[in-house]
Amino acid sequence: MLQLPLLVTAQLDLVLVLVSLLSLWTRLGRLSYPSSVVFDEVYYGQFVSLYMKRIFFVDDSGPPLGHMILALGAYLGGFDGNFVWNRIGADYPCSVSVWSLRLLPALCGALCVPLVYLLTLELGFSHLSALGAALLLLLENSLIVQSRFMLLESLLIFFVLLAFFSYLRFHNAHSRSWSRYSWLLLSGVSCAAAVGVKYMGLFSYLLLLGVASVHSWNLIGDQAVSHLSVFIQCVCKVLCLLVVPVLLYVFWFYIHLSVLNRSGPHDQLMSSAFQASLQGGLSRITQGQPLEVVYGSQVTLRSSASQPVSCWLHSHKANYPIRYENGRGSSHQQQVTCYPFKDVNNWWIIKDPGRQELVVDTPPRPIRHGDVIQLVHGMTSRLLNSHDVAAPMSPHAQEVSGYIDFNVSMAAQNLWRVDINNREAESEVWKTILSEVRLVHVNTSAVLKLSGVPLPDWGFRQLEVVAEKLPKGHRSSLSWTVEEHRYGTRAWQQFVSLGVVCVGGWMMNFLPFLLMDKTLFLYHYLPALCYLYLLSPALLEHVYTHLFSSGTPRRALCVCTSAVLVSIFTSYWNFCPLTYGSPELSANQLQALKWRDTWDILYRRR
């Protein structure tokens, strides 16, 4: 039977409430002051802005969870990421909610005070000791200051305290209470969060694991506890304190990479496959490019090694010196290097050794593991070559060069065998971005390798590329990945045809009038002008497509072209009255159209 009245009994620790309110007041009061960048806010604010714009970055100093928490506060305050974090002391504009930027660190700093109070009680000490510990934390100026700005220390301390409090709450709870395992799970989550904010959290995590191990060892030796209970507790501890933290730590990075899906300043630290997954940057360049590498493909080859820097196989119109500083001789052939920037000299054409043509067949013939190819440098037409000549900086390895025929009785050693390292996971066919390829020199069995040694001034400080018979070092220095890829089209032939038709047509219609001793009129030059008009757009297209590979020169060309089109339209608009005879112009207006002194404009006075 229901007994009336219904009573609810609750215990409220007024001391805990008091220290909590005081902590909130000391940490959250006037949080927007000063309304300017303080200390390391200039550092963390840059990452917050990148999160708001979803631009990829890598912070070498720590994992991403702390940055994401700061970014969450900025997001809740409507921050758009457009503030420039360039100096300490810079004033925040009115459009930036300074309070929201600093809210979450301050809130975590405030919660640390009641957590210390509760943690002291879980350790078995009195309420008076707990109050003393809370007051020490409450009145510590350094913690107050550190909590009131957009910094990470208060987040780290909060998660560390929460992890120990949760674990001790689990350990001190009654063994028959299944709800206590929720505290164990919270402890594991807090450990993962602490390490995810800063790597310093790892020390506290290891300490907690040590405490849990000692407790487990004592539990195993307790004869009063059943074997089933011991097994369940040990399994739960492994799951909650080992498996869950590892999974969550990886999950922080998953969120980081999912949010930051746009190209950013740190792209080149990552692999070509990862860069291609980001919006903009490499994905904009590689979007829609062919997947399978074929004979006639035009490619850039990026070294799989990211140390000392990411770089691409490169050549240019400069030869190795005849003799080096130490007196050793070279082949004096064209330099081949690895260049850490995107450049038109990074492009190579993959050639079938049995054919002279550099175009793609119909249908295209894919290149497979074990096929023999030649690599033709796109800008200089030199073949990638190696021979029994010591490399400039690594004399134990062979020199790699662009072959030049100096009329010396030496066979061109420019055949390379394609060795796809990851063909088991990918395919026997050479694929753009996906395949990691070793290029083995056929005549000497040496492998094309990035030595990573900078060349002297004569090599423009670019990185040395060698061929090594017994390659040493990391495997990635031996592998190359096709990053940018386009099919080799009837481009040179198309360019030649353009020159024959347009330039030849202009010459045939312009030069003869230079030899004529007669009065010439404007209409005599109009046919030649038509050929120039035919030539100009096609020439611009060729330059845009085949000579400018990066975004900046292409944008500059588009801007210049737009400026020319605007000037053409302006000229048309200004001379419309002369073209159409309407409206009627005054003498002054006609004189204004005389843009050059050599022009004669005849007009009739009324």
Secondary structure, 3 states (H helix, E strand, C coil): CCCCCCCCCCCCCHHHHHHHHHHHHHHHCCCCCCCECCCCHHHHHHHHHHHHCCECCCCCCCCCHHHHHHHHHHHHCCCCCCCCCCCCCCECCCCCCHHHHHHHHHHHHHHHHHHHHHHHHHCCCCHHHHHHHHHHHHCCHHHHHHHCCCCCHHHHHHHHHHHHHHHHHHHHCCCCCCCHHHHHHHHHHHHHHHHHHCCCHHHHHHHHHHHHHHHHHHHHCCCCCCHHHHHHHHHHHHHHHHHHHHHHHHHHHHHHHHHCCECCCCHHHCCHHHHHCCECCHHHHHCCCCCECECCEEEEEEECCCCCCCCEEEEEEEECCCECCCCCECCCCEEEEEECCCCHHHEEEEECCCCCCCCCCCCCCECECCCEEEEEECCCCCEEEEEEEECCCCCCCEEEEECCCCCCCCCCCCCEEEEECCCCCCCCECECCCCCEEEEECCCCCEEEEEEEECCHHHCCCEEEEEECCCCCCHHHHCEEEEEEEECCCHHHHHHHHHHHHHHHHHHHHHHHHCCCCCCCHHHHHHHHHHHHHHHHHHHHHHHHHHCCCHHHHHHHHHHHHHHHHHHHHHHHHHHHHHHCCCCCCHHHHHHCCCCCCCCCCCCCC
